[in-house]
Protein backbone atom coordinates (compact mmCIF):
# COMPACT_ATOMS: atom_id res chain seq x y z
CA UNK A 1 0.00 0.00 0.00
CA UNK A 2 2.89 2.37 0.72
CA UNK A 3 4.23 1.80 -2.79
CA UNK A 4 0.81 2.52 -4.30
CA UNK A 5 0.47 5.73 -2.27
CA UNK A 6 3.97 6.77 -3.36
CA UNK A 7 3.01 6.25 -7.01
CA UNK A 8 -0.27 8.13 -6.56
CA UNK A 9 1.48 11.05 -4.89
CA UNK A 10 3.91 11.46 -7.78
CA UNK A 11 1.24 10.75 -10.41
CA UNK A 12 -0.85 13.64 -9.07
CA UNK A 13 1.94 16.05 -9.99
CA UNK A 14 2.41 14.80 -13.56
CA UNK A 15 2.04 17.47 -16.26
CA UNK A 16 -1.11 17.29 -18.38
CA UNK A 17 0.81 16.27 -21.50
CA UNK A 18 2.51 13.43 -19.61
CA UNK A 19 -0.90 12.08 -18.57
CA UNK A 20 -2.10 12.43 -22.14
CA UNK A 21 0.91 10.45 -23.38
CA UNK A 22 0.23 7.68 -20.85
CA UNK A 23 -3.42 7.56 -21.94
CA UNK A 24 -2.42 7.28 -25.60
CA UNK A 25 0.05 4.52 -24.74
CA UNK A 26 -2.76 2.55 -23.10
CA UNK A 27 -5.05 3.07 -26.10
CA UNK A 28 -2.26 1.81 -28.36
CA UNK A 29 -1.08 -1.07 -26.20
CA UNK A 30 -4.26 -2.52 -24.70
CA UNK A 31 -5.96 -3.85 -27.89
CA UNK A 32 -3.17 -6.28 -28.87
CA UNK A 33 -2.72 -7.27 -25.23
CA UNK A 34 -6.46 -7.94 -24.88
CA UNK A 35 -6.51 -10.02 -28.06
CA UNK A 36 -3.52 -11.99 -26.78
CA UNK A 37 -5.43 -12.66 -23.52
CA UNK A 38 -8.53 -13.62 -25.56
CA UNK A 39 -10.55 -10.77 -24.06
CA UNK A 40 -12.69 -8.28 -26.00
CA UNK A 41 -10.82 -5.02 -26.54
CA UNK A 42 -13.55 -3.06 -24.73
CA UNK A 43 -12.98 -5.18 -21.63
CA UNK A 44 -9.26 -4.52 -21.81
CA UNK A 45 -9.90 -0.78 -22.06
CA UNK A 46 -12.22 -0.88 -19.04
CA UNK A 47 -9.62 -2.73 -16.99
CA UNK A 48 -6.95 -0.32 -18.23
CA UNK A 49 -9.09 2.55 -16.99
CA UNK A 50 -9.20 0.98 -13.54
CA UNK A 51 -5.39 0.70 -13.51
CA UNK A 52 -4.62 4.32 -14.42
CA UNK A 53 -7.74 5.84 -12.87
CA UNK A 54 -8.18 7.54 -9.48
CA UNK A 55 -8.69 4.22 -7.66
CA UNK A 56 -5.68 2.58 -9.32
CA UNK A 57 -2.38 4.31 -9.91
CA UNK A 58 -4.06 7.72 -9.68
CA UNK A 59 -2.61 9.06 -12.92
CA UNK A 60 -6.02 10.58 -13.69
CA UNK A 61 -8.20 12.21 -11.00
CA UNK A 62 -11.90 11.67 -10.35
CA UNK A 63 -13.93 13.17 -13.21
CA UNK A 64 -11.06 14.71 -15.23
CA UNK A 65 -12.80 17.45 -17.23
CA UNK A 66 -11.04 16.95 -20.58
CA UNK A 67 -11.18 13.15 -20.45
CA UNK A 68 -14.87 13.27 -19.45
CA UNK A 69 -15.61 15.51 -22.43
CA UNK A 70 -13.77 13.20 -24.85
CA UNK A 71 -15.55 10.20 -23.30
CA UNK A 72 -18.93 11.87 -23.78
CA UNK A 73 -18.11 12.40 -27.46
CA UNK A 74 -16.98 8.78 -27.71
CA UNK A 75 -20.23 7.54 -26.20
CA UNK A 76 -22.25 9.64 -28.66
CA UNK A 77 -20.12 8.49 -31.61
CA UNK A 78 -20.54 4.85 -30.58
CA UNK A 79 -24.32 5.17 -30.92
CA UNK A 80 -24.15 7.44 -34.00
CA UNK A 81 -22.08 4.86 -35.86
CA UNK A 82 -24.53 2.15 -34.77
CA UNK A 83 -27.30 4.18 -36.42
CA UNK A 84 -25.23 4.73 -39.56
CA UNK A 85 -24.51 1.02 -39.95
CA UNK A 86 -28.13 -0.11 -39.87
CA UNK A 87 -29.73 -1.26 -43.11
CA UNK A 88 -32.68 1.16 -43.22
CA UNK A 89 -34.68 -0.94 -45.66
CA UNK A 90 -34.43 -3.88 -43.28
CA UNK A 91 -35.07 -1.59 -40.30
CA UNK A 92 -38.32 -0.36 -41.85
CA UNK A 93 -39.41 -3.93 -42.56
CA UNK A 94 -38.51 -4.96 -39.01
CA UNK A 95 -39.94 -1.87 -37.27
CA UNK A 96 -42.75 -3.75 -35.56
CA UNK A 97 -40.33 -6.43 -34.41
CA UNK A 98 -38.05 -3.75 -32.94
CA UNK A 99 -41.01 -2.32 -31.04
CA UNK A 100 -42.02 -5.72 -29.67
CA UNK A 101 -38.51 -6.66 -28.62
CA UNK A 102 -38.01 -3.16 -27.16
CA UNK A 103 -41.07 -3.56 -24.95
CA UNK A 104 -40.00 -7.03 -23.83
CA UNK A 105 -36.40 -6.12 -23.02
CA UNK A 106 -37.60 -3.08 -21.05
CA UNK A 107 -40.69 -4.25 -19.18
CA UNK A 108 -39.49 -7.69 -18.03
CA UNK A 109 -36.21 -6.47 -16.39
CA UNK A 110 -38.17 -3.51 -15.01
CA UNK A 111 -40.62 -5.84 -13.29
CA UNK A 112 -37.94 -8.21 -11.98
CA UNK A 113 -35.73 -5.36 -10.74
CA UNK A 114 -38.67 -3.77 -8.93
CA UNK A 115 -39.49 -7.13 -7.32
CA UNK A 116 -35.88 -7.51 -6.13
CA UNK A 117 -35.97 -4.02 -4.61
CA UNK A 118 -39.20 -4.72 -2.74
CA UNK A 119 -37.89 -8.12 -1.57
CA UNK A 120 -34.82 -6.45 -0.01
CA UNK A 121 -36.87 -3.86 1.84
CA UNK A 122 -36.79 -0.84 -0.48
CA UNK A 123 -39.87 1.36 -0.56
CA UNK A 124 -41.92 1.50 -3.75
CA UNK A 125 -40.27 4.44 -5.55
CA UNK A 126 -36.63 3.30 -4.94
CA UNK A 127 -37.64 -0.22 -5.99
CA UNK A 128 -39.17 1.05 -9.24
CA UNK A 129 -36.02 3.13 -9.83
CA UNK A 130 -33.91 -0.01 -9.38
CA UNK A 131 -36.08 -1.73 -11.98
CA UNK A 132 -35.64 1.17 -14.39
CA UNK A 133 -31.86 0.90 -14.03
CA UNK A 134 -32.04 -2.71 -15.26
CA UNK A 135 -34.45 -1.90 -18.09
CA UNK A 136 -31.96 0.01 -20.25
CA UNK A 137 -28.72 -1.27 -21.75
CA UNK A 138 -25.61 0.00 -23.50
CA UNK A 139 -24.45 -1.55 -26.78
CA UNK A 140 -20.87 -2.13 -25.68
CA UNK A 141 -20.70 -5.08 -28.06
CA UNK A 142 -21.75 -2.98 -31.07
CA UNK A 143 -18.14 -2.55 -32.16
CA UNK A 144 -17.82 -6.36 -32.26
CA UNK A 145 -20.84 -6.92 -34.52
CA UNK A 146 -19.78 -3.98 -36.71
CA UNK A 147 -16.32 -5.54 -37.09
CA UNK A 148 -17.89 -8.88 -38.01
CA UNK A 149 -20.17 -7.22 -40.58
CA UNK A 150 -23.41 -8.31 -38.89
CA UNK A 151 -25.26 -4.99 -38.62
CA UNK A 152 -27.38 -5.71 -41.70
CA UNK A 153 -28.80 -8.90 -40.22
CA UNK A 154 -32.33 -8.55 -38.87
CA UNK A 155 -31.64 -9.82 -35.31
CA UNK A 156 -28.91 -7.20 -34.90
CA UNK A 157 -31.02 -4.47 -36.49
CA UNK A 158 -33.96 -4.99 -34.16
CA UNK A 159 -31.60 -5.16 -31.17
CA UNK A 160 -30.19 -1.75 -32.09
CA UNK A 161 -33.71 -0.43 -32.58
CA UNK A 162 -34.84 -1.86 -29.25
CA UNK A 163 -32.00 0.01 -27.54
CA UNK A 164 -33.63 3.35 -28.36
CA UNK A 165 -36.92 2.15 -26.88
CA UNK A 166 -35.37 0.62 -23.75
CA UNK A 167 -33.32 3.73 -22.96
CA UNK A 168 -36.27 6.02 -23.65
CA UNK A 169 -38.86 4.04 -21.66
CA UNK A 170 -36.52 3.43 -18.72
CA UNK A 171 -35.61 7.11 -18.56
CA UNK A 172 -39.29 8.08 -18.64
CA UNK A 173 -39.95 5.81 -15.66
CA UNK A 174 -36.84 7.16 -13.92
CA UNK A 175 -37.84 10.80 -14.53
CA UNK A 176 -41.33 10.20 -13.15
CA UNK A 177 -39.92 8.52 -10.03
CA UNK A 178 -37.36 11.30 -9.53
CA UNK A 179 -39.91 14.12 -9.62
CA UNK A 180 -42.36 12.16 -7.45
CA UNK A 181 -39.68 11.40 -4.84
CA UNK A 182 -38.55 15.03 -4.68
CA UNK A 183 -41.85 16.89 -4.71
CA UNK A 184 -44.73 14.42 -4.93
CA UNK A 185 -46.77 13.15 -7.86
CA UNK A 186 -47.45 15.65 -10.69
CA UNK A 187 -49.65 14.61 -13.59
CA UNK A 188 -48.80 17.80 -15.50
CA UNK A 189 -45.05 17.11 -15.22
CA UNK A 190 -45.49 13.62 -16.61
CA UNK A 191 -47.66 14.91 -19.44
CA UNK A 192 -45.05 17.52 -20.42
CA UNK A 193 -42.28 14.89 -20.46
CA UNK A 194 -44.29 12.54 -22.69
CA UNK A 195 -45.20 15.40 -25.02
CA UNK A 196 -41.55 16.41 -25.36
CA UNK A 197 -40.57 12.85 -26.29
CA UNK A 198 -43.46 12.58 -28.78
CA UNK A 199 -42.15 15.72 -30.51
CA UNK A 200 -38.45 14.88 -30.23
CA UNK A 201 -38.36 11.48 -31.95
CA UNK A 202 -40.07 12.53 -35.23
CA UNK A 203 -38.16 15.84 -35.11
CA UNK A 204 -34.86 13.96 -35.29
CA UNK A 205 -35.90 11.11 -37.58
CA UNK A 206 -37.87 13.23 -40.07
CA UNK A 207 -36.64 16.80 -39.61
CA UNK A 208 -32.93 16.05 -39.29
CA UNK A 209 -33.02 13.58 -42.18
CA UNK A 210 -34.19 16.38 -44.50
CA UNK A 211 -32.28 19.33 -43.06
CA UNK A 212 -29.13 17.30 -42.50
CA UNK A 213 -29.23 15.80 -45.99
CA UNK A 214 -29.69 19.29 -47.49
CA UNK A 215 -26.64 20.77 -45.77
CA UNK A 216 -24.54 17.66 -46.30
CA UNK A 217 -25.27 17.82 -50.03
CA UNK A 218 -24.25 21.49 -50.03
CA UNK A 219 -20.77 20.70 -48.65
CA UNK A 220 -20.31 17.35 -50.38
CA UNK A 221 -17.41 18.69 -52.43
CA UNK A 222 -15.60 19.94 -49.31
CA UNK A 223 -14.55 16.87 -47.36
CA UNK A 224 -13.34 18.86 -44.33
CA UNK A 225 -16.63 20.73 -44.02
CA UNK A 226 -18.55 17.47 -44.44
CA UNK A 227 -16.54 15.92 -41.60
CA UNK A 228 -17.17 18.87 -39.27
CA UNK A 229 -20.88 18.93 -40.14
CA UNK A 230 -21.25 15.24 -39.27
CA UNK A 231 -19.58 15.86 -35.92
CA UNK A 232 -21.89 18.84 -35.31
CA UNK A 233 -24.95 16.70 -36.07
CA UNK A 234 -23.86 14.21 -33.40
CA UNK A 235 -23.40 16.97 -30.82
CA UNK A 236 -26.67 18.76 -31.62
CA UNK A 237 -28.73 15.56 -31.52
CA UNK A 238 -27.19 14.58 -28.20
CA UNK A 239 -27.81 18.03 -26.75
CA UNK A 240 -31.44 18.07 -27.87
CA UNK A 241 -32.01 14.70 -26.20
CA UNK A 242 -30.43 15.89 -22.95
CA UNK A 243 -32.54 19.06 -23.02
CA UNK A 244 -35.67 16.93 -22.49
CA UNK A 245 -34.02 14.67 -19.89
CA UNK A 246 -33.23 11.79 -22.24
CA UNK A 247 -29.72 10.33 -22.53
CA UNK A 248 -27.66 11.92 -25.30
CA UNK A 249 -27.01 8.48 -26.77
CA UNK A 250 -30.68 8.26 -27.79
CA UNK A 251 -30.33 11.45 -29.83
CA UNK A 252 -27.03 10.30 -31.36
CA UNK A 253 -28.49 6.96 -32.42
CA UNK A 254 -31.56 8.61 -33.95
CA UNK A 255 -29.27 11.08 -35.74
CA UNK A 256 -27.32 8.19 -37.23
CA UNK A 257 -30.56 6.73 -38.53
CA UNK A 258 -31.67 10.12 -39.84
CA UNK A 259 -28.59 10.79 -42.01
CA UNK A 260 -27.90 7.12 -42.76
CA UNK A 261 -28.77 7.26 -46.46
CA UNK A 262 -27.30 10.73 -47.03
CA UNK A 263 -23.77 9.78 -45.88
CA UNK A 264 -23.60 6.32 -47.42
CA UNK A 265 -20.12 5.62 -48.89
CA UNK A 266 -18.90 9.18 -48.21
CA UNK A 267 -15.13 9.46 -47.53
CA UNK A 268 -15.77 11.92 -44.67
CA UNK A 269 -17.93 9.31 -42.94
CA UNK A 270 -15.04 6.84 -43.07
CA UNK A 271 -12.68 9.46 -41.64
CA UNK A 272 -15.07 10.25 -38.79
CA UNK A 273 -15.35 6.52 -38.02
CA UNK A 274 -11.56 6.26 -38.06
CA UNK A 275 -11.16 9.16 -35.61
CA UNK A 276 -13.96 7.89 -33.38
CA UNK A 277 -12.86 4.26 -33.28
CA UNK A 278 -9.19 5.04 -32.76
CA UNK A 279 -9.50 7.90 -30.24
CA UNK A 280 -12.84 8.99 -28.76
CA UNK A 281 -14.53 5.60 -28.30
CA UNK A 282 -11.49 3.99 -26.58
CA UNK A 283 -11.37 7.01 -24.26
CA UNK A 284 -15.03 6.43 -23.37
CA UNK A 285 -14.28 2.88 -22.25
CA UNK A 286 -11.14 3.90 -20.34
CA UNK A 287 -12.92 6.75 -18.53
CA UNK A 288 -15.73 4.36 -17.60
CA UNK A 289 -13.05 2.27 -15.89
CA UNK A 290 -12.12 5.34 -13.81
CA UNK A 291 -15.42 4.97 -11.94
CA UNK A 292 -14.68 1.48 -10.63
CA UNK A 293 -13.21 1.21 -7.12
CA UNK A 294 -11.65 -2.27 -6.92
CA UNK A 295 -11.80 -2.51 -3.12
CA UNK A 296 -15.38 -1.23 -2.98
CA UNK A 297 -16.30 -3.65 -5.74
CA UNK A 298 -14.93 -6.62 -3.81
CA UNK A 299 -16.29 -5.41 -0.47
CA UNK A 300 -19.77 -4.99 -1.96
CA UNK A 301 -19.74 -8.58 -3.19
CA UNK A 302 -18.71 -9.84 0.25
CA UNK A 303 -20.95 -7.68 2.46
CA UNK A 304 -24.08 -7.63 0.31
CA UNK A 305 -23.70 -10.73 -1.79
CA UNK A 306 -27.41 -11.61 -1.74
CA UNK A 307 -28.46 -8.18 -3.03
CA UNK A 308 -25.72 -8.09 -5.68
CA UNK A 309 -26.53 -11.62 -6.85
CA UNK A 310 -30.26 -10.88 -6.96
CA UNK A 311 -29.77 -7.70 -9.04
CA UNK A 312 -27.42 -9.42 -11.48
CA UNK A 313 -29.70 -12.44 -11.64
CA UNK A 314 -32.76 -10.26 -12.32
CA UNK A 315 -30.92 -8.61 -15.21
CA UNK A 316 -29.63 -11.86 -16.73
CA UNK A 317 -32.98 -13.61 -16.45
CA UNK A 318 -35.01 -10.57 -17.53
CA UNK A 319 -32.98 -9.92 -20.66
CA UNK A 320 -32.93 -13.66 -21.46
CA UNK A 321 -36.70 -13.97 -21.14
CA UNK A 322 -37.17 -10.94 -23.39
CA UNK A 323 -34.94 -12.44 -26.08
CA UNK A 324 -36.56 -15.86 -25.81
CA UNK A 325 -40.08 -14.42 -26.14
CA UNK A 326 -39.25 -12.18 -29.09
CA UNK A 327 -36.66 -14.44 -30.72
CA UNK A 328 -38.87 -17.50 -30.73
CA UNK A 329 -41.82 -15.46 -31.97
CA UNK A 330 -39.65 -14.33 -34.90
CA UNK A 331 -38.21 -17.85 -35.45
CA UNK A 332 -34.61 -16.75 -34.86
CA UNK A 333 -31.89 -19.36 -34.44
CA UNK A 334 -30.24 -20.05 -31.05
CA UNK A 335 -27.08 -18.22 -32.22
CA UNK A 336 -29.16 -15.15 -33.10
CA UNK A 337 -30.99 -15.19 -29.77
CA UNK A 338 -27.78 -15.61 -27.78
CA UNK A 339 -26.13 -12.74 -29.67
CA UNK A 340 -29.15 -10.50 -29.00
CA UNK A 341 -29.04 -11.44 -25.31
CA UNK A 342 -25.34 -10.66 -25.00
CA UNK A 343 -25.81 -7.26 -26.67
CA UNK A 344 -28.54 -6.25 -24.20
CA UNK A 345 -26.62 -7.21 -21.04
CA UNK A 346 -24.14 -4.32 -20.49
CA UNK A 347 -25.39 -1.69 -18.04
CA UNK A 348 -23.08 1.28 -18.51
CA UNK A 349 -24.10 4.56 -20.11
CA UNK A 350 -27.74 5.29 -19.25
CA UNK A 351 -27.68 3.02 -16.19
CA UNK A 352 -24.60 4.64 -14.70
CA UNK A 353 -25.81 8.18 -15.36
CA UNK A 354 -29.23 7.48 -13.83
CA UNK A 355 -27.69 5.70 -10.82
CA UNK A 356 -25.46 8.65 -9.94
CA UNK A 357 -28.40 11.05 -10.29
CA UNK A 358 -30.56 8.83 -8.07
CA UNK A 359 -27.83 8.68 -5.42
CA UNK A 360 -27.64 12.49 -5.35
CA UNK A 361 -31.44 12.91 -5.15
CA UNK A 362 -33.07 13.59 -1.77
CA UNK A 363 -36.64 13.75 -0.56
CA UNK A 364 -37.87 16.66 1.64
CA UNK A 365 -36.68 14.75 4.73
CA UNK A 366 -33.10 14.48 3.36
CA UNK A 367 -33.29 10.77 2.54
CA UNK A 368 -31.41 9.59 -0.57
CA UNK A 369 -33.42 7.99 -3.37
CA UNK A 370 -30.94 5.07 -3.38
CA UNK A 371 -28.41 4.46 -0.62
CA UNK A 372 -24.74 3.53 -0.73
CA UNK A 373 -25.55 -0.17 -0.55
CA UNK A 374 -27.66 -0.08 -3.70
CA UNK A 375 -25.17 2.25 -5.43
CA UNK A 376 -22.30 -0.19 -4.86
CA UNK A 377 -24.46 -3.12 -5.99
CA UNK A 378 -25.25 -1.30 -9.24
CA UNK A 379 -21.54 -0.54 -9.75
CA UNK A 380 -20.84 -4.26 -9.37
CA UNK A 381 -23.59 -4.91 -11.90
CA UNK A 382 -22.06 -2.37 -14.27
CA UNK A 383 -18.56 -3.86 -14.18
CA UNK A 384 -19.83 -7.45 -14.33
CA UNK A 385 -22.08 -6.87 -17.33
CA UNK A 386 -19.58 -4.57 -19.06
CA UNK A 387 -17.19 -7.54 -19.09
CA UNK A 388 -19.69 -10.38 -19.50
CA UNK A 389 -21.69 -8.79 -22.34
CA UNK A 390 -18.80 -8.23 -24.80
CA UNK A 391 -17.21 -11.57 -23.87
CA UNK A 392 -20.45 -13.36 -24.74
CA UNK A 393 -20.92 -11.27 -27.89
CA UNK A 394 -17.41 -12.24 -28.99
CA UNK A 395 -18.37 -15.87 -28.42
CA UNK A 396 -21.87 -15.93 -30.00
CA UNK A 397 -21.64 -13.40 -32.85
CA UNK A 398 -19.21 -15.45 -35.00
CA UNK A 399 -21.73 -18.31 -34.92
CA UNK A 400 -24.39 -15.94 -36.24
CA UNK A 401 -21.99 -14.81 -38.96
CA UNK A 402 -21.31 -18.42 -39.95
CA UNK A 403 -25.04 -19.12 -40.16
CA UNK A 404 -25.58 -16.06 -42.36
CA UNK A 405 -22.74 -17.13 -44.66
CA UNK A 406 -24.21 -20.59 -45.07
CA UNK A 407 -27.57 -19.11 -46.06
CA UNK A 408 -26.09 -16.98 -48.84
CA UNK A 409 -26.63 -18.40 -52.35
Secondary structure, DSSP 8 states (H G I E B T S, - for coil): -HHHHHHHHHHTT--HHHHHHHHHHHHHHHHHHHHHTT--HHHHHHHHHHHHSTTTT-SS-TT-HHHHHHHHHHHHHHHHHHHHHS-HHHHHHTHHHHHHHHHHHHHHHHHHHHHHHHHTT--HHHHHHHHHHHH----TTHHHHHHTT-TTSHHHHHHHHHHHHHHHHHHHHHHHHHHHHHH---HHHHHHHHHHHHHHHHIIIIIIHHHHHHHHHHTTT-HHHHHHHHHHHHHHHHHHHHHTTS-HHHHHHHHHHHTTTTTTT-HHHHHHHHHIIIIIHHHHHHHHHHT--HHHHHHHHHHTHHHHHHHHHHHHHHHHHHHHHHHHHTT--HHHHHHHHHHTT---HHHHHHHHHHHT-B-TTS-BSS-HHHHHHHHHHHHHHHHHHHHHHHHHHHHHHHHHHHH--
